[in-house]
Amino acid sequence: MRIGELGYKPKDYLVRSEDGFCELKLVDGFCLFYDRTTKLCTIYDHRPAGCKYYPITYHWTKRKCVLDHDCPSKDTTTKQEIRKVCHRVRRLVETLVQEARHGDSPC
């Protein structure tokens, strides 16, 4: 199930970054769907693919998967986990780049 199927409209939860990508809205520096009281994602079972792979990200210029060093759980992610999902993370980023270039993104 996608976020929109939960009743949200893209304008409710997405913003366009300066480089043309859609990003989840932040509220006081936190994802819109992050509950600061419970410290849980309110749409966890329906979160976007990028959130599922996080803190593994794709470094576009280096052409490799890396960890977001700002993430508190980065130390719990193994090199084996990075290798296991890197092809999916890379494919996701390539899709997002194409959408941004062609204006096909939903925000």
C-alpha positions in Angstrom: 0.0 0.0 0.0 1.3 3.5 -0.9 1.0 6.6 1.3 -1.7 8.0 -1.0 -3.8 4.9 -0.3 -3.8 5.8 3.4 -5.8 8.9 2.5 -2.9 11.4 2.1 -2.5 13.6 -0.9 1.0 14.3 -2.2 0.8 18.0 -1.3 0.2 16.8 2.3 3.5 15.0 2.7 5.8 15.9 -0.2 7.9 18.9 -1.1 10.2 19.4 -4.2 13.8 19.9 -3.3 16.0 22.5 -5.1 17.4 19.8 -7.4 13.9 18.6 -8.4 13.5 15.6 -6.2 10.4 14.9 -4.1 11.1 14.6 -0.4 9.0 13.9 2.6 8.0 17.1 4.4 9.9 17.8 7.6 8.3 19.3 10.8 10.8 20.9 13.1 13.6 18.8 11.5 11.7 15.5 11.7 9.8 13.6 9.1 6.1 14.4 9.0 5.3 10.8 9.9 7.7 10.6 12.9 5.9 10.7 16.2 8.3 12.3 18.7 6.4 11.0 21.7 6.6 7.4 20.8 9.7 7.8 18.6 8.0 5.6 15.9 7.0 6.1 12.3 3.2 6.5 12.1 3.1 4.8 8.7 5.9 2.3 9.3 4.2 -0.6 7.5 3.6 1.7 4.5 6.8 3.7 4.5 8.5 4.6 1.2 11.3 2.3 -0.1 14.0 4.9 0.7 12.9 4.7 4.4 13.1 0.9 4.3 16.7 1.0 3.2 17.8 3.8 5.4 20.5 4.5 6.7 21.9 2.9 3.5 21.9 5.6 0.8 23.4 5.8 -2.7 26.3 8.2 -3.3 25.7 9.3 -6.9 29.1 10.7 -7.7 31.0 7.8 -6.1 28.5 5.3 -7.6 28.3 3.2 -4.4 26.1 2.7 -1.4 27.1 4.4 1.8 25.7 4.9 5.3 24.2 8.2 6.3 26.7 9.1 9.1 24.1 11.4 10.8 21.8 8.4 11.5 22.1 7.1 15.1 21.6 3.5 13.9 24.5 3.6 11.4 26.7 1.5 13.7 24.2 -1.4 13.6 24.3 -1.7 9.8 26.7 -4.3 8.5 28.7 -4.3 5.3 26.8 -7.5 4.4 23.5 -5.6 4.8 24.8 -2.8 2.5 25.8 -5.3 -0.2 22.5 -7.2 0.1 20.3 -4.1 -0.7 22.7 -1.9 -2.7 21.4 -2.9 -6.1 17.8 -2.0 -5.0 18.9 1.3 -3.5 20.8 2.2 -6.7 17.8 1.3 -8.8 15.5 3.4 -6.6 17.9 6.4 -6.9 18.1 5.9 -10.7 14.3 5.9 -10.9 14.1 9.1 -8.8 16.7 10.8 -10.9 14.7 10.0 -14.1 11.5 11.2 -12.5 13.2 14.5 -11.5 14.7 15.1 -14.9 11.4 14.4 -16.7 9.1 16.1 -14.2 7.3 12.8 -13.6 7.5 13.0 -9.8 4.2 13.4 -7.9 5.1 16.6 -6.0 
